[in-house]
């Protein structure tokens, strides 16, 4: 298989440039384009015998000498340019080859980067005694956390933090203090929900403490008294 098996063909440009060709000329021109595309240098050698054999092989032996001499030289002089290396090149074909080559190179580089990151992650997992290729355990949702919030101290993967979610990283001591100070709210649930906002703050710790304090005050705030009904003798009460 050739390195570039797919040839981009812009049909509008092709038909506009070849509207005056007959069926035989169309066939020869397309074969010449495809043969050049499949060659490493994207060019045709300036060798009539080689070109005749090649076209004859793809035309079922129907490209006899007279037809070749009446068709191919005209196509070469019109659509190809003979370079200083004595090879025929088609300008648009060369541009498409450069584009496809660059795209293939970029995709290869991106693929190598992805594999490099995967190897780094696998090496880290191996160093930590974790199975390679296993995705991290999803962070529990606030609803799930609220069920166990006041009873369970979460342990981080490496044991360094009692609770970790995004930018929020709490030691067991801090987590216990906040649970005691803000006992009427779900500490971890509130932090999980507010993490995107906390990540934008200058000090996520101070912002989190302020947020939890606000939620605590809201939770213990006494309900607003209901407005009293009409009093006897008032304008809306007993009319005499």
Beta strands, then each sheet from edge to edge (+ up, - down):
strand 1: 44-45
strand 2: 81-82
strand 3: 87-89
strand 4: 163-165
strand 5: 168-170
sheet 1: 1+ 3- 2+
sheet 2: 4+ 5-
end
